[in-house]
Amino acid sequence: MRICVLLCLLAMLGATSAEAVTCKEFSSCEQAVRAWCAGVHPRADGDNDGIPCENVCPTRAKVEAIEESIGCSR
C-alpha cells in the first residue's frame, strides 16, 4: 500500500528521484500529508509542530483528520 501511495504521488508530481520535492509543489493539504507520511518529503514539517507544508495545511486538526483517513501515524 505504501509503495502504491509513493508511486501515485510521484506520478502526480511528475517528479523523478533526482528532483527535490518541496511544499510549493502541493496544491492541497492531503497531497502534502500523503507525501510526508510516505517519506517522500520528510522535511515537510521543518518546525516540528506536526503540520507539514503550512502553505496548504492550515491546522494540526486538519492534518490529524487526513492522517486518520489514510492510516498514517507519524
Stockholm file with secondary structure:
# STOCKHOLM 1.0

chainA/1-74         MRICVLLCLLAMLGATSAEAVTCKEFSSCEQAVRAWCAGVHPRADGDNDGIPCENVCPTRAKVEAIEESIGCSR
#=GR chainA/1-74 SS CHHHHHHHHHHHHTCCTTSCCCGGGCSSHHHHHHHHHHTSSTTSCTTCSSCSCTTTCCCHHHHHHHHHHHTCCC
#=GC SS_cons        CHHHHHHHHHHHHTCCTTSCCCGGGCSSHHHHHHHHHHTSSTTSCTTCSSCSCTTTCCCHHHHHHHHHHHTCCC
//
